[in-house]
Amino acid sequence: MGLEMKTNCQACHTTLTDYAYICVHECTFCEECTAKYDAICPNCSGELVRRPKPPAGIEH
């Protein structure tokens, strides 16, 4: 089972680029919101880390 590649930031709802950040529960945030939250998920207090890019040819 792979990651659910969400397309919008959960905080500001902006469309995500390849540079998205997720926590262990796959809460997903843009770079700006990740910085705003000091890389701590506001939902679960988990660390926000850069989401891996999908394999070439797969849309997210």
N, C-alpha and C positions, 0 to 999 in steps of 0.2 A: 504494500500500500504506500503510495507516494504522498507528497505534500499536496494539500489543496492550495493551488496557486491563486489566491484571492487577487482581485484586480483593483481594489480600492482600499485606501487607508481607513482603518476603523475609527480614527479620531476626526480627521478633517475631510474624509471622503474623496480626496483627490485621486486621480487615476495613477496607479503605481507604475514606475519604470522598472528596469532590471534591478535597481537598488532599493529593495524593500527589506524590512527587518521583521523578524518573528520571534515569539517566545516558544516555550516548550508546548504550549497548547495551540500553536499556530495563530495566535492573535497577530495581526499584520498591520504594520505602520510604515509611513514614508520616512525619508531621512530627516525632514524637518521636525516631525512629531517625535521621532526617536530621540533627537537631540533635546527637544523640549522636556521629555520625560526622563532625561539622563540615562537612556538605554535600559529603563526599568518599565516593564509592562504595567500600565495602570489598572489592568483587569486582575492580574494574578500575582503581581510583584516579581515575576520571573525576569531573567535577563533577556533583553532584546539583542539578537545577533543577526548578521546579514543573511538573508535568505539565499539559498543556492539558486543559480540560474537554471531554467529548464534545459533539457538537452536540445541541441540544434534541431530546428524544424518543428518543434512542438510549441504551439501558441499557448499563452497563459491568460 
